[in-house]
Amino acid sequence: MIEDRSLTYRIVDIFIWIVLALLALSCVLPFIHVLSVSFSNSSAIAADAVGLWPVGFQLENYQYILQNRDFINSFGVSIVRVFLGVFSTLLLVTVTAYPLSLDRIYMPGRTVFKVLMLVGLLFGVGLIPTFLSYRNLGLLNSFLVLILPLAINIFYIIIMINFFRGIPYELAEAAWLDGASHWNVLYRIYIPISKPAMATIALFAAVGHWNSWFDGIIYLNQADRWPLQSFLYALVSTRQINWQSATGVRDFMEATPEGLSAALIFVAAVPILLVYPFLQRYFITGLTLGSVKE
Amino acid sequence: MIDNSTVTAVKREAVPVPSTLTKNKTSWRMVWQQHKALYIMLIPAAILLVLLNFYPMWGVGIAFVKYNLVKGLSGSEFIGLQNFQMVFGRPETWSIIRNTVVIAVGKIILGQLAAVIFALMIHEVRFPPYKRLVQTLTTLPYFLSWIIVGAVMVVVLGSNGPVNNIVEGLGLRPIRFLADRNIFPLTIILSDVWKGFGFGAVIYLAALTQINPELYEAAAVDGAGRGARMRNITIPGITPTIVLMAALSLGSVLNAGFDQILVLYNSVVYSTGDIIDTWVYRVGLLGTSYEIATVVGLFKGAVGFTLILISYWLAGKYANYRIF
């Protein structure tokens, strides 16, 4: 490629680099500030002296959180929720997408099912009817209310159908001629081939489960069953969680409400940061499979 | 010889054990014998759909009664459209609808614009490690929940936060980002744009990588500058994606961002920041005004569903998009 080396070209290049750097910094600095607050001591926080580096470094906010029973509890709920949620989503999505993707097999009712699924999942009846129905079904205060509504997701199913459609039909046909059942074909051929699509869905489902909090707040009225994000919401919005009620407050002279919230924010973000490198690898697959399908 | 009818016949004939089905005898019973498994596989999804999505539709009836909290829907008095008249006769309803549309449309327009401009800028960088670094950092906020991001914003944008320290350092009065009813909607829109532009750009960057590099080389040989190349190659290259995203975004005109606003709002900014979803939650569920909240929720559901259908139709027509 012939390089344009004119002065204006260089200036525009430098301008773009600087704007991009500022945008990138704007996405990182707020989190670094909060992280610094979580490591700073009470007098520094009170004096507003914390910038992008901890002032009066201490770990008491984290020590306090890690011995807090409510926190440990909600962290556990979130972890269990993510694993069960991802598993049930993958199971449901693959099993549902398989029959819907085999266009070459004549299957009366397939289109009707697709239309009903689309209507059911895209038409929102509103919060009140949903809440009252879940109550009638006995889902209130049940762990299942965190899993089932997120298990069936129209976009994941579409991603999976489109991926399954890309698998050569001859592969399945050969297996059927050898006597394989549909279940065999699904679990021995389709699922192993679909690892990229499954990884994409698993990661998005995991993030979705980890981040979801409103279901905990409205459907679970016992705070000890809340996932971490619901716990965090209660803390930042209404401050109804009383940090002082836990034991051993006197051992934590440097812990502050601001510092504890900051530490909690960071701890809640850690799992996302841990899976982020994998997410990055797969979200392009997810997008191109899901939305830009000719 | 292959003609259309043979193709359809082959299509219908392609079954596990081809010998047992002929093209003229594809009856329900045979399909069931051959492909029972396909129907069994749809049962779990069908159960969930019925219980979680279709069963709650009875609740729409609450909109037409004077709801009795103790006796439930069947024990409530039918009052026709009175709830609708009451709800749509109140200025408060129109105010939350207006807030919803203003915030949602602002997010859609500025969000798409920011994503496109950002993608174009990234595209101009010739140093891949820098591209990757910028993308890695700017995409991250999208994956954090609004609880986390909202809590960070409260710290950073608060009256003693770093942003206002800078504002005051410049000799200006501190900005009440979250407590001034004239600024609040803008804070909501811009923070959402900020959280989403990096991820929003991914789809445009995917489209940009599809552009044939030879086009740029040819243009450079012909003496086209950066501006000319962007106008004539890059922008036409992502126009289909822009059209698609614009069509699909129509479906979210009533989604102003429930999570975000619930985390960030307070009673001071209700007049400009209260949207349909937050109002339904606060007044309807917490305040147990079930009838009027059901009316508003039904309004949102019906209009939203219609908009989604229109958006899919538009996307299919102008961007060759189909869902299944």
Interface residues (C-beta under 8 A of the other chain):
Chain A: M1 I2 D4 Y9 V12 D13 I16 W17 V19 L20 A21 L23 A24 L25 S26 C27 V28 P30 F31 H33 V34 V37 D48 G51 L91 L92 V95 T96 Y98 P99 L100 L102 D103 R104 I105 Y106 M107 P108 G109 F113 K114 L116 M117 L118 V119 G120 L121 L122 F123 G124 V125 G126 L127 I128 P129 T130 F131 L132 S133 Y134 L137 L148 P149 A151 I152 I157 I158 I161 Y169 E173 W176 L177 S181 H182 W183 L186 V207 W210 N211 S212 W213 F214 I218 Q229 L232 Y233 V236 S237 E258 S261 A262 I265 A268 A269 I272 L273 Y276 L279 Q280 F283 I284 L287 T288 S291 V292 K293 E294
Chain B: K11 R12 A14 V15 P16 V17 T26 W28 V31 H35 A37 L38 Y39 M41 L42 P44 A45 A46 L48 L49 L51 L52 N53 F54 Y55 P56 M57 W58 G59 V60 I62 F118 M121 I122 E124 V125 Y130 L133 V134 T136 L137 T138 T139 L140 P141 F143 L144 S145 I147 I148 G150 A151 V152 M153 V154 V155 V156 N160 P162 N165 W194 F197 G198 F199 V202 I203 A206 A207 P213 Y216 E217 A220 V221 G225 R226 T241 L244 L248 F258 D259 L262 V263 D277 V280 Y281 G284 L285 Y290 A293 T294 V296 G297 L298 K300 G301 A302 G304 F305 I308 N320 Y321 R322 I323 F324
